């Protein structure tokens, strides 16, 4: 279609035609002694222009020509349906209101997230519950951000009040037919250029196509239609390895990464003892839980460009290596849109979740703090078969919004001042994503993770061989207070930590692996290399294309220079960030 009208003058012609139609509609309203109709048409015309200007002003990826054409078509049909009957007037109002749904959806998304909607926006909607969505909106929707929505609502109320039910004369048939013809013409020409009215629909269609493909691939994954071009084996017995999956943790808010507040005192203690290793330049492969973990927990990564549904899962692989596998989770697995994580987790021989509530009726507030996992973890360690190797996967709620709900009262060390609290409620949507609550949640996360290490160390004793790796799925943009939506991407959203603890016996028994780890700690490390690093840490010997030694921190083959480091599933070059120079004023307890 665009090839038929390549000339800019053609677009300008139809913009002029749109303006002309609006002028005639206003004149027609006056001629019919309907000043209310004139105000009505003028109001909607101005609203359409404002929406178009906003779409361009926000660096929206499409132009505004279609916006003008589609809206003019709707107004033409509305005028053609100026009937005396109440039903006719409601029908006209409906016709002119429908084109506004896309712009209103976009503006609401922009006000909450700060960026244009994309496929990830729809994925986030379908991965959430109604109660979780309400928490998210409460945390990220400020009073100021609601003003445009309130104004739009007021305008619609004004339109209904001043037009539905008012006396009108019916337009002449010829005039009505002319408007209908113009509307059909403009709608036919709308594909010339996509705009604000049509983009949300385009995104949704693209999302549905991708989900259909993904579900087909996941069916193959669950049926194990994966070429077995590998061999894996494991020597030794009685070893214990723990893989801890964190949530929404920004490493620049961790004291162990240089943050000025002491948010990780226990992890710092473990580091000072010499057995905890910090990957200084770690980052996430994607700013979303399922997108990140689908690569972290499978063989898919930025080097091999495999799709995760056609890649081996780490739990399945540990089973084949002879490990007894456990999965402890404080997050749900049952939603169909996060099926890949459920498939991976349920490969474990022992799966224990901290809730029995159906996914669609639960909120993140229904979760207990992550400490609820500790008794289950300690029970596994106490009852393990000392003659078998063990791998325990621990999936934390971590630092997910609402941050203030992620920790018990006794970990409320940092408090927001009354003035900052007032400012946050007006301009930032409340305290649910405040820096203070976030730092408190990290302080509690420090307690949980360090306890996992201490319990493991006690279970192993002085002679036991084992290790623990902690990583977060993604980070949060705390400085801007916008969470981790890819629609408003910043590199803060992928600044996630990776920590590794090794028993002294492990280090003595695996001197080469330990030396390689120490050598690689300063390298750039994305969490889509976790799969390979767990294989290396566990001492498993694997042959085949699914294992990447240059992705394994326990191998001297590890190699990822900054110029090759990428995020967003390999689509974006990674740019490391420095820790914030200072935190806002807090009151320490």
C-alpha positions as CSV (number, residue, x, y, z in Angstrom):
1,X,0.0,0.0,0.0
2,X,2.7,2.5,0.9
3,X,4.4,2.0,-2.5
4,X,1.2,3.4,-4.1
5,X,1.5,6.7,-2.2
6,X,5.2,7.3,-1.8
7,X,5.0,11.1,-2.1
8,X,5.0,13.4,1.0
9,X,2.5,15.8,-0.8
10,X,-0.1,12.9,-0.7
11,X,0.2,12.7,3.1
12,X,0.0,16.5,3.4
13,X,-3.1,16.5,1.2
14,X,-5.0,14.1,3.5
15,X,-3.9,16.0,6.6
16,X,-5.4,19.1,4.9
17,X,-8.5,17.1,4.1
18,X,-8.8,16.0,7.7
19,X,-8.7,19.6,8.9
20,X,-11.2,20.6,6.3
21,X,-13.6,17.9,7.4
22,X,-13.4,19.0,11.0
23,X,-14.1,22.6,9.9
24,X,-17.1,21.5,7.9
25,X,-18.4,19.5,10.8
26,X,-18.2,22.4,13.2
27,X,-19.9,24.6,10.6
28,X,-22.6,22.0,10.1
29,X,-23.3,21.9,13.8
30,X,-23.7,25.7,13.8
31,X,-26.0,25.6,10.8
32,X,-28.2,23.0,12.4
33,X,-28.4,25.3,15.5
34,X,-26.4,22.7,17.5
35,X,-23.6,24.7,19.3
36,X,-23.2,21.7,21.6
37,X,-22.3,19.5,18.6
38,X,-19.8,22.2,17.6
39,X,-18.1,22.2,21.0
40,X,-18.2,18.4,21.0
41,X,-16.5,18.1,17.6
42,X,-14.0,20.8,18.4
43,X,-13.2,19.1,21.8
44,X,-12.6,15.7,20.1
45,X,-10.6,17.3,17.4
46,X,-8.3,19.0,19.9
47,X,-8.0,15.8,21.9
48,X,-6.9,13.9,18.8
49,X,-4.3,16.5,18.0
50,X,-3.0,16.4,21.6
51,X,-2.7,12.7,21.5
52,X,-0.9,12.8,18.2
53,X,1.5,15.5,19.5
54,X,2.2,13.5,22.7
55,X,2.9,10.4,20.6
56,X,5.6,12.2,18.7
57,X,6.8,14.2,21.7
58,X,7.5,11.0,23.6
59,X,9.6,9.7,20.7
60,X,6.9,7.3,19.8
61,X,8.1,4.9,17.1
62,X,5.4,5.8,14.6
63,X,4.0,8.9,13.0
64,X,0.7,10.7,13.5
65,X,-0.8,10.8,10.0
66,X,-3.0,7.8,10.6
67,X,-4.1,9.2,13.9
68,X,-5.6,12.2,12.0
69,X,-7.1,10.0,9.3
70,X,-8.7,7.5,11.6
71,X,-10.1,10.1,13.9
72,X,-11.5,12.1,11.1
73,X,-13.2,9.0,9.7
74,X,-14.8,8.3,13.1
75,X,-16.1,11.9,13.4
76,X,-17.5,11.6,9.9
77,X,-19.4,8.5,10.7
78,X,-20.6,10.1,13.9
79,X,-22.0,13.1,12.1
80,X,-23.6,10.7,9.6
81,X,-25.5,9.0,12.4
82,X,-26.9,12.1,14.0
83,X,-30.4,10.6,14.6
84,X,-33.3,11.7,16.8
85,X,-33.3,8.3,18.6
86,X,-31.4,7.8,21.8
87,X,-30.0,4.5,20.4
88,X,-28.7,6.3,17.4
89,X,-26.9,8.9,19.4
90,X,-25.3,6.2,21.6
91,X,-24.2,4.4,18.5
92,X,-22.5,7.6,17.2
93,X,-20.8,8.1,20.5
94,X,-19.5,4.6,20.5
95,X,-18.1,4.9,17.0
96,X,-16.2,8.0,17.9
97,X,-15.0,6.6,21.2
98,X,-13.5,3.3,19.9
99,X,-10.5,5.0,18.2
100,X,-9.6,6.6,21.5
101,X,-9.1,3.2,23.2
102,X,-5.7,2.7,21.7
103,X,-4.4,6.1,22.6
104,X,-5.8,5.9,26.2
105,X,-4.2,2.4,26.6
106,X,-0.9,3.8,25.4
107,X,-1.0,6.8,27.6
108,X,-1.9,4.8,30.7
109,X,1.0,2.4,30.0
110,X,3.3,5.3,29.4
111,X,2.3,7.0,32.7
112,X,2.9,3.8,34.7
113,X,5.9,2.4,33.0
114,X,7.4,5.4,31.3
115,X,7.7,3.9,27.8
116,X,5.8,2.6,24.8
117,X,4.1,-0.7,25.2
118,X,5.7,-3.7,23.5
119,X,5.4,-7.5,23.5
120,X,6.9,-7.6,27.0
121,X,4.1,-5.4,28.2
122,X,1.5,-8.0,27.2
123,X,3.7,-10.9,28.6
124,X,3.8,-9.0,31.9
125,X,0.1,-8.7,32.0
126,X,-0.6,-12.3,31.3
127,X,2.1,-13.4,33.8
128,X,0.5,-11.5,36.6
129,X,-2.6,-11.8,38.8
130,X,-5.3,-9.2,39.4
131,X,-4.1,-8.6,42.9
132,X,-0.5,-8.4,41.9
133,X,-1.4,-5.9,39.2
134,X,-3.2,-3.8,41.7
135,X,0.0,-3.8,43.9
136,X,2.1,-2.9,40.9
137,X,-0.2,0.0,40.0
138,X,-0.3,1.2,43.6
139,X,3.5,1.2,43.7
140,X,4.2,2.9,40.4
141,X,1.2,5.1,39.8
142,X,1.5,8.5,41.4
143,X,-1.1,11.2,41.9
144,X,0.5,13.3,39.2
145,X,0.5,10.4,36.7
146,X,-3.3,10.1,37.1
147,X,-4.1,13.7,36.1
148,X,-4.1,13.0,32.3
149,X,-6.5,10.0,32.8
150,X,-8.7,12.1,35.1
151,X,-8.9,14.9,32.5
152,X,-9.7,12.4,29.7
153,X,-12.5,10.9,31.9
154,X,-13.9,14.4,32.6
155,X,-13.9,15.1,28.9
156,X,-15.9,12.0,28.2
157,X,-18.4,12.8,30.9
158,X,-18.8,16.3,29.5
159,X,-19.4,14.9,26.0
160,X,-22.1,12.5,27.3
161,X,-23.8,15.2,29.4
162,X,-23.9,17.8,26.6
163,X,-24.8,15.6,23.6
164,X,-26.7,12.4,24.5
165,X,-30.3,13.4,25.0
166,X,-30.0,16.8,23.3
167,X,-32.4,17.8,20.5
168,X,-30.9,17.4,17.0
169,X,-32.0,17.5,13.5
170,X,-31.0,14.6,11.2
171,X,-28.4,15.4,8.6
172,X,-29.6,15.4,5.0
173,X,-29.1,12.0,3.3
174,X,-26.7,13.4,0.7
175,X,-24.6,15.0,3.4
176,X,-24.6,11.9,5.5
177,X,-23.6,9.8,2.5
178,X,-20.7,12.2,1.7
179,X,-19.4,11.8,5.3
180,X,-19.7,8.0,5.1
181,X,-17.8,8.0,1.7
182,X,-15.0,10.1,3.2
183,X,-14.8,7.9,6.2
184,X,-14.4,4.8,4.1
185,X,-11.8,6.5,1.9
186,X,-9.7,7.6,4.9
187,X,-9.9,4.2,6.6
188,X,-8.8,2.5,3.4
189,X,-5.8,4.9,3.3
190,X,-4.9,4.4,7.0
191,X,-2.3,1.7,6.3
192,X,-0.1,4.3,4.7
193,X,1.4,5.0,8.1
194,X,0.9,3.4,11.5
195,X,0.1,5.6,14.4
196,X,-1.0,5.8,17.9
197,X,-4.5,4.4,17.3
198,X,-3.2,1.2,15.6
199,X,0.1,0.5,17.4
200,X,-1.3,-1.2,20.5
201,X,-3.3,-3.6,18.2
202,X,-0.2,-4.3,16.1
203,X,1.8,-5.1,19.3
204,X,-0.9,-7.4,20.6
205,X,-1.1,-9.3,17.3
206,X,2.7,-9.7,17.2
207,X,2.6,-10.9,20.8
208,X,-0.1,-13.6,20.0
209,X,2.0,-14.8,17.1
210,X,5.1,-15.1,19.3
211,X,3.2,-16.9,22.1
212,X,1.7,-19.4,19.6
213,X,5.2,-20.2,18.4
214,X,6.6,-20.4,21.9
215,X,3.8,-22.8,23.1
216,X,4.6,-25.1,20.2
217,X,8.2,-25.1,21.1
218,X,7.5,-25.7,24.8
219,X,5.4,-28.7,23.8
220,X,8.5,-30.1,22.1
221,X,10.5,-29.3,25.2
222,X,8.1,-31.2,27.5
223,X,8.1,-34.1,25.1
224,X,11.9,-34.1,25.2
225,X,12.3,-33.7,21.4
226,X,15.9,-32.6,21.9
227,X,18.8,-34.2,20.2
228,X,20.9,-36.0,22.8
229,X,24.3,-35.0,21.4
230,X,26.0,-35.0,24.8
231,X,27.4,-37.2,27.6
232,X,27.6,-36.2,31.3
233,X,29.1,-37.9,34.3
234,X,30.1,-37.2,37.8
235,X,32.7,-38.7,40.1
236,X,32.6,-38.6,43.9
237,X,29.8,-38.8,46.4
238,X,28.3,-36.9,49.3
239,X,28.8,-33.5,47.6
240,X,26.2,-30.8,48.0
241,X,25.6,-27.9,45.6
242,X,23.0,-25.1,46.0
243,X,21.7,-22.8,43.2
244,X,19.9,-19.8,44.7
245,X,17.8,-17.8,42.3
246,X,17.2,-14.2,43.5
247,X,14.7,-11.6,42.3
248,X,15.0,-8.0,41.2
249,X,18.3,-7.3,43.0
250,X,20.4,-4.3,41.9
251,X,24.0,-5.1,42.9
252,X,24.8,-1.4,43.3
253,X,22.6,-1.4,46.4
254,X,24.6,-4.1,48.0
255,X,27.4,-3.2,50.4
256,X,29.5,-6.1,49.1
257,X,29.5,-4.4,45.7
258,X,30.5,-1.0,47.2
259,X,27.2,0.6,48.1
260,X,27.7,3.1,50.9
261,X,25.0,1.6,53.2
262,X,25.8,-1.7,55.0
263,X,23.0,-3.7,53.4
264,X,25.0,-7.0,53.2
265,X,26.9,-7.4,56.5
266,X,26.6,-11.2,56.6
267,X,27.7,-11.7,53.0
268,X,30.6,-9.4,53.7
269,X,31.6,-11.6,56.6
270,X,31.6,-14.6,54.4
271,X,33.7,-12.8,51.9
272,X,36.2,-11.7,54.6
273,X,36.5,-15.3,55.6
274,X,37.9,-16.0,52.2
275,X,35.2,-18.5,50.9
276,X,32.7,-16.2,49.2
277,X,33.6,-14.9,45.7
278,X,32.0,-11.9,44.1
279,X,31.7,-11.6,40.3
280,X,32.4,-7.9,40.0
281,X,31.0,-7.4,36.5
282,X,28.0,-9.7,36.5
283,X,24.8,-8.6,34.7
284,X,21.5,-10.0,33.6
285,X,20.7,-11.3,30.1
286,X,17.2,-9.7,30.2
287,X,15.1,-7.4,32.5
288,X,12.3,-9.8,33.1
289,X,12.0,-13.0,35.2
290,X,10.8,-15.6,32.7
291,X,12.9,-14.1,29.9
292,X,16.0,-14.1,32.0
293,X,15.6,-17.5,33.7
294,X,14.6,-19.3,30.5
295,X,18.2,-18.7,29.5
296,X,20.0,-18.9,32.8
297,X,18.6,-22.3,33.6
298,X,18.9,-23.8,30.1
299,X,21.8,-24.1,27.7
300,X,20.5,-21.1,25.6
301,X,22.8,-18.1,25.8
302,X,24.1,-15.2,23.8
303,X,27.0,-17.2,22.3
304,X,25.1,-20.1,20.8
305,X,21.8,-18.2,20.0
306,X,19.7,-21.3,20.7
307,X,16.1,-21.0,21.6
308,X,15.5,-22.0,25.2
309,X,12.7,-24.4,24.3
310,X,15.2,-26.4,22.2
311,X,17.9,-26.4,24.9
312,X,18.7,-28.6,27.8
313,X,17.5,-27.6,31.3
314,X,19.9,-27.6,34.1
315,X,17.7,-29.7,36.5
316,X,17.3,-32.4,33.9
317,X,21.0,-32.4,33.3
318,X,21.8,-32.8,37.0
319,X,19.5,-35.7,37.2
320,X,21.4,-37.4,34.4
321,X,24.7,-36.8,36.1
322,X,23.4,-38.8,39.1
323,X,22.5,-36.0,41.5
324,X,19.5,-36.0,43.8
325,X,17.7,-32.8,42.8
326,X,15.5,-30.6,44.9
327,X,13.5,-27.4,44.1
328,X,12.4,-25.1,46.9
329,X,10.3,-22.2,45.8
330,X,8.7,-19.1,47.2
331,X,7.3,-18.1,43.8
332,X,4.4,-19.7,41.8
333,X,5.0,-22.0,38.8
334,X,1.5,-22.8,37.6
335,X,0.7,-19.9,35.1
336,X,0.7,-21.0,31.5
337,X,2.7,-18.0,30.4
338,X,5.6,-19.0,32.6
339,X,5.4,-22.6,31.6
340,X,9.1,-22.9,30.9
341,X,10.2,-22.3,34.5
342,X,7.6,-24.8,35.7
343,X,8.9,-27.4,33.3
344,X,12.4,-26.9,34.4
345,X,11.6,-26.9,38.2
346,X,9.3,-29.9,38.0
347,X,12.2,-32.0,36.6
348,X,13.5,-32.0,40.2
349,X,13.0,-35.2,42.1
350,X,11.7,-33.3,45.1
351,X,9.6,-30.1,44.6
352,X,8.5,-28.1,47.6
353,X,6.6,-24.8,47.3
354,X,5.7,-22.6,50.2
355,X,2.0,-22.1,49.2
356,X,-0.9,-24.1,47.9
357,X,-2.9,-21.2,46.5
358,X,-3.9,-21.1,42.8
359,X,-1.8,-18.7,40.9
360,X,-4.6,-16.5,39.5
361,X,-6.0,-15.8,43.0
362,X,-2.7,-15.0,44.8
363,X,-0.8,-11.8,45.4
364,X,2.9,-11.2,46.2
365,X,1.5,-10.2,49.6
366,X,0.2,-13.7,50.0
367,X,3.9,-14.9,50.2
368,X,5.6,-15.1,53.5
369,X,9.2,-13.6,53.7
370,X,11.8,-15.9,52.1
371,X,12.9,-17.1,55.5
372,X,9.9,-19.5,55.3
373,X,12.2,-21.7,53.0
374,X,14.9,-22.1,55.6
375,X,13.3,-25.0,57.6
376,X,12.6,-26.9,54.4
377,X,16.2,-26.4,53.3
378,X,17.6,-27.5,56.7
379,X,15.4,-30.6,56.6
380,X,16.8,-31.6,53.2
381,X,20.4,-31.2,54.5
382,X,19.6,-33.1,57.6
383,X,17.9,-36.0,55.9
384,X,20.1,-36.4,52.8
385,X,21.7,-39.6,51.8
386,X,25.4,-39.1,52.5
387,X,26.3,-41.6,49.8
388,X,24.7,-39.5,47.0
389,X,25.4,-36.1,45.5
390,X,22.8,-33.4,46.0
391,X,21.7,-30.3,44.1
392,X,19.3,-27.9,45.8
393,X,17.6,-25.1,43.8
394,X,16.2,-22.3,45.9
395,X,13.9,-19.8,44.2
396,X,13.4,-16.6,46.3
397,X,10.8,-13.8,46.2
398,X,13.9,-11.7,46.9
399,X,13.4,-8.0,46.2
400,X,10.3,-8.0,44.1
401,X,7.9,-5.1,44.4
402,X,6.2,-4.2,46.7
403,X,9.6,-3.8,48.4
404,X,8.1,-2.9,51.7
405,X,6.4,-6.3,51.8
406,X,9.6,-8.3,51.3
407,X,10.9,-8.3,54.9
408,X,9.8,-8.7,58.5
409,X,9.4,-5.6,60.7
410,X,12.7,-6.2,62.5
411,X,14.6,-5.6,59.3
412,X,13.2,-2.1,58.9
413,X,16.5,-0.3,59.4
414,X,16.1,2.5,56.9
415,X,13.1,4.9,57.2
416,X,11.9,7.5,54.8
417,X,11.4,11.0,56.2
418,X,7.8,12.4,56.4
419,X,8.5,15.0,53.7
420,X,10.0,12.4,51.4
421,X,7.1,10.1,52.0
422,X,4.6,12.8,51.0
423,X,6.7,13.6,47.9
424,X,6.8,9.8,47.0
425,X,3.0,9.4,47.3
426,X,2.3,12.5,45.1
427,X,5.0,12.0,42.4
428,X,6.2,8.3,42.6
429,X,3.2,6.2,43.6
430,X,3.9,5.6,47.3
431,X,6.6,3.9,49.3
432,X,6.2,0.5,47.6
433,X,9.3,1.1,45.4
434,X,11.1,3.5,47.7
435,X,14.9,3.3,48.1
436,X,14.5,2.8,51.8
437,X,12.2,-0.2,51.5
438,X,14.4,-1.6,48.8
439,X,17.5,-1.3,50.9
440,X,15.7,-3.0,53.8
441,X,14.7,-5.8,51.5
442,X,18.3,-6.3,50.6
443,X,19.3,-6.4,54.2
444,X,16.8,-9.2,54.7
445,X,17.9,-11.0,51.6
446,X,21.4,-10.8,53.0
447,X,20.2,-12.7,56.1
448,X,18.4,-15.4,54.0
449,X,21.3,-16.0,51.6
450,X,24.0,-16.0,54.3
451,X,21.9,-18.4,56.4
452,X,21.7,-20.8,53.3
453,X,25.5,-20.6,53.2
454,X,25.9,-21.1,57.0
455,X,23.6,-24.1,57.0
456,X,25.4,-25.7,54.1
457,X,28.7,-25.2,55.8
458,X,27.4,-26.8,58.9
459,X,26.0,-29.8,57.0
460,X,29.3,-30.3,55.1
461,X,31.6,-30.0,58.1
462,X,35.3,-29.5,57.7
463,X,35.7,-32.4,55.1
464,X,32.6,-31.9,53.0
465,X,32.8,-30.8,49.4
466,X,30.2,-28.4,48.2
467,X,29.3,-24.9,47.0
468,X,26.6,-22.4,46.5
469,X,26.0,-19.9,43.7
470,X,23.6,-17.0,44.0
471,X,22.4,-14.9,41.1
472,X,19.4,-12.6,40.5
473,X,17.2,-12.9,37.5
474,X,17.4,-9.2,36.8
475,X,17.9,-5.8,38.6
476,X,15.7,-2.8,39.2
477,X,16.0,0.9,38.2
478,X,15.8,2.3,41.7
479,X,17.2,5.7,40.7
480,X,14.3,6.5,38.4
481,X,11.8,4.4,40.3
482,X,10.5,2.6,37.3
483,X,11.1,-1.1,38.1
484,X,12.4,-3.3,35.3
485,X,10.1,-2.9,32.2
486,X,11.9,-3.4,28.9
487,X,9.5,-0.8,27.5
488,X,11.5,1.8,29.5
489,X,14.8,0.0,29.4
490,X,17.9,1.3,31.3
491,X,21.1,-0.6,32.1
492,X,20.2,-0.3,35.8
493,X,17.6,-3.0,35.1
494,X,20.3,-5.6,34.3
495,X,22.9,-4.7,36.9
496,X,22.4,-8.0,38.9
497,X,24.8,-9.8,41.2
498,X,26.5,-13.2,41.1
499,X,28.1,-14.6,44.3
500,X,29.7,-18.0,44.8
501,X,30.6,-19.7,48.0
502,X,32.9,-22.8,48.1
503,X,33.8,-25.0,51.1
504,X,37.4,-25.2,52.1
505,X,37.5,-28.9,51.2
506,X,36.1,-28.0,47.7
507,X,38.9,-25.5,47.2
508,X,41.6,-28.0,48.3
509,X,40.2,-30.8,46.2
510,X,39.6,-28.6,43.1
511,X,42.5,-26.3,43.0
512,X,42.4,-25.7,39.2
513,X,38.7,-24.8,39.3
514,X,39.2,-22.5,42.2
515,X,42.1,-20.8,40.5
516,X,40.1,-20.4,37.4
517,X,37.2,-18.8,39.3
518,X,39.5,-16.4,41.1
519,X,41.0,-15.5,37.7
520,X,37.6,-14.8,36.1
521,X,36.0,-12.8,38.8
522,X,36.8,-9.5,37.1
523,X,35.5,-10.6,33.7
524,X,32.1,-9.6,32.4
525,X,29.6,-12.3,33.3
526,X,25.9,-12.5,32.1
527,X,23.5,-14.7,33.9
528,X,22.7,-16.7,30.8
529,X,26.0,-18.4,31.5
530,X,24.7,-19.9,34.8
531,X,23.9,-23.2,33.2
532,X,27.6,-23.8,32.2
533,X,28.9,-22.4,35.5
534,X,26.8,-24.8,37.5
535,X,28.1,-27.7,35.5
536,X,31.6,-26.5,36.2
537,X,31.1,-25.9,39.9
538,X,29.5,-29.3,40.4
539,X,32.6,-31.1,38.9
540,X,30.5,-32.8,36.3
541,X,32.3,-33.8,33.1
542,X,30.2,-33.0,30.0
543,X,30.9,-33.5,26.4
544,X,28.7,-32.1,23.6
545,X,27.6,-28.8,22.1
546,X,25.3,-27.9,25.0
547,X,28.2,-27.1,27.3
548,X,30.3,-24.0,26.7
549,X,33.6,-24.0,28.5
550,X,34.1,-20.3,27.6
551,X,30.9,-19.5,29.5
552,X,32.0,-21.4,32.6
553,X,33.6,-19.3,35.4
554,X,35.3,-22.4,36.7
555,X,37.2,-22.8,33.5
556,X,40.4,-21.0,32.2
557,X,38.6,-21.0,28.8
558,X,36.2,-18.4,30.1
559,X,36.1,-15.4,27.7
560,X,33.8,-12.5,27.3
561,X,35.4,-9.2,26.6
562,X,33.3,-6.1,27.1
563,X,33.0,-5.5,23.3
564,X,31.3,-8.9,23.0
565,X,29.1,-8.7,26.2
566,X,25.4,-8.3,25.4
567,X,22.0,-8.2,27.1
568,X,18.4,-8.2,25.9
569,X,19.0,-11.8,24.6
570,X,22.0,-10.7,22.6
571,X,20.3,-7.8,20.9
572,X,22.0,-4.9,22.9
573,X,25.6,-4.3,23.7
574,X,26.1,-4.2,27.5
575,X,27.3,-0.9,29.1
576,X,28.5,-1.3,32.7
577,X,27.3,1.3,35.2
578,X,29.1,2.6,38.3
579,X,27.5,2.4,41.7
580,X,25.5,5.5,42.8
581,X,27.7,8.1,44.2
582,X,25.5,8.6,47.3
583,X,22.2,7.5,48.7
584,X,19.4,9.8,49.7
585,X,19.2,10.7,53.3
586,X,18.0,7.9,55.5
587,X,17.5,7.3,59.2
588,X,19.3,4.2,60.4
589,X,18.0,2.1,63.3
